[in-house]
Amino acid sequence: MSYIKRFSSIFIIFLMIFSCGKTVDIPRFNTKKEVGIWVELWNTYDLSKVKEIFLNDNTVTYFSSEKEGLIKGMDAVLDHHEGFGFVEGGKTTGNKLWLEDINTQVHKTSVTVTGIWLFRRSTDPENALPQKGPVTFVYVYSGGGYKIAHVNFGNYEPEEG
């Protein structure tokens, strides 16, 4: 084998090895922004935003605090939100959802965000304690931005108020 052929072969192998390990720069995760978009979605009941912030495919999963079992796939996630009264373009309900005690863990290709969700209905008396529980979000970088791949909600027992 000639020197040129041997060099070419080694060079091609070198390129193949190093191109396989090529990494993609993923932008820094902004917890306030990303979680804020989700909170806004809930406070506006905007069904059209669900497709924007969740992975829009059949791999997205969701454990609700209001329904038993795993909700799997975008169609099921949309149906679940419609069941809460979400509509295209959103609506005003007077209900308010917010998060507290937010923690973020960044992994190589995903981000886990945990916190406590609190929810107050517009029909609740002013002195009523909000419904609340733990929540976990798993975000992945997809299509130029972070998308929710999984959500897991729980409920705490109601406090005496």
PyMOL commands that set and color helices and strands:
alter all, ss='L'
color gray80, all
select helices_A, chain A and resi 3-20+31-44+47-53+74-83
alter helices_A, ss='H'
color red, helices_A
select strands_A, chain A and resi 61-63+70-72+96-106+110-120+131-142+145-153
alter strands_A, ss='S'
color yellow, strands_A
deselect
rebuild
show_as cartoon
